[in-house]
Amino acid sequence: MTTEAEHLAEFEAKIAAEQKIEPGDWMPEAYRKNLIRQMAQHAHSEVIGMQPEGNWISRAPTLRRKLILLAKVQDECGHGLYLYSATETLGVERSQLIEDLQNGTAKYASIFNYPTLSWADIGAVGWLVDGAAIVNQISLQRTSYGPYSRAMVRICKEESFHQRQGYEIMYALAKGTPEQKAMAQDALNRFWWPSLMMFGPKDGDSAHSSKSMAWKIKRQSNDELRQKFIDQTVPQIEVLGLDYPDPEIRWNEARGHYDSGELDWDEFYRVIKGNGPCNYQRIKHHKAAHDEGEWVREAVRSYRKKYLTSQDEAA
Amino acid sequence: MSQEKLATYEVFVRSARGLDHIHVGSLHAESPEHALMYARDVYTRRSEGVSIWVVEQSNITASNETDLDSFVAPMEDKDYRHATHYVLPDDVKNM
């Protein structure tokens, strides 16, 4: 009989050899739990992320913008489904995951607790929020869990238009009237810091990071990914002709990176703990939508019962 | 010899960890366990894979080619779903 220690040695050898772990493989319980936490959080973020953008579907300035926004929100919903399905391969039920979201046990990206106050915010969300998400997700394509990795590959491919449509909105406004440019600047100023917070706590303060890195669930640290996002985004701010949202941004030749100011970590922990501008509203809306959908689930269950009965009779 | 009593199984092989199982062919077998053994003998003689799925053909529900439009039409009128629809300023290198 294979002992626990032998299983563990085999598992760690696979990780070391850059082999993916697949459903049904033996895995340490802490690996499984850590993955469920991270993947469910990722799935919840896709789903809750529909709310700030959905807020503007009925008020998009043109039919073209409306079609684009609808297509994007539809994508986010699908991405939630990919991730819930991938999480279920770890032996957890989707209804449990949704319950955890609604009772506050599970988290979602804190960025979605900020409101979208103007049309320019939809531009900022696509450009900055999806931009930050893509940096993170490109890295996660190399995660050690097979179903998570494959979901990330699919999601990155489908999301390729999300950031560009946001930047296109920002560019149109930034090159428009002085009022439109001011709207774009305001959106950039408000979404910049929360977007940087999407990468999570500083490396030294991250509760789950060291184990996740050792097991290759995460492939790059929070601070590395945050820096990568800053480096790719600052030149894009310049193309828009907008002011930096952080006066401390400057190129550091010696480091080969942009330096930038310190994040407001008090705000970060306040929002994560549930006291951001929209936390209450987001979960309240999720519950309401879920409750309103109960008649659909009831119809599906009823059809399922009929189908199984007809199969039994045919057999 | 009649094989009417046997079921047809579709065989899917994962060539390496991390990749999707890909359909490689089918075979006849008397049970799922036998199908798996036969698939090993027939489809993975040259280290083609690390994992095999067998699915009884009658358990597969498939779309019809005549219904293609409603299932997998390319939706050419929705080119805004593609990144190339959006023209970036020349100064923006990668996005």
Chai-1 contact restraints between the chains, C-beta under 6 A:
chainA,res_idxA,chainB,res_idxB,connection_type,confidence,min_distance_angstrom,max_distance_angstrom,comment,restraint_id
A,Q19,B,R17,contact,1.0,0.0,6.0,A-B,restraint_1
A,K20,B,R17,contact,1.0,0.0,6.0,A-B,restraint_2
A,K20,B,G18,contact,1.0,0.0,6.0,A-B,restraint_3
A,E22,B,R17,contact,1.0,0.0,6.0,A-B,restraint_4
A,I68,B,Y80,contact,1.0,0.0,6.0,A-B,restraint_5
A,A71,B,R81,contact,1.0,0.0,6.0,A-B,restraint_6
A,G146,B,G18,contact,1.0,0.0,6.0,A-B,restraint_7
A,S149,B,G18,contact,1.0,0.0,6.0,A-B,restraint_8
A,S160,B,A83,contact,1.0,0.0,6.0,A-B,restraint_9
A,F161,B,H82,contact,1.0,0.0,6.0,A-B,restraint_10
A,F161,B,A83,contact,1.0,0.0,6.0,A-B,restraint_11
A,Q163,B,M95,contact,1.0,0.0,6.0,A-B,restraint_12
A,R164,B,A83,contact,1.0,0.0,6.0,A-B,restraint_13
A,R164,B,Y86,contact,1.0,0.0,6.0,A-B,restraint_14
A,R164,B,M95,contact,1.0,0.0,6.0,A-B,restraint_15
A,Q165,B,Y86,contact,1.0,0.0,6.0,A-B,restraint_16
A,E168,B,Y86,contact,1.0,0.0,6.0,A-B,restraint_17
A,Q236,B,V92,contact,1.0,0.0,6.0,A-B,restraint_18
A,V239,B,P89,contact,1.0,0.0,6.0,A-B,restraint_19
A,V239,B,D91,contact,1.0,0.0,6.0,A-B,restraint_20
A,V239,B,V92,contact,1.0,0.0,6.0,A-B,restraint_21
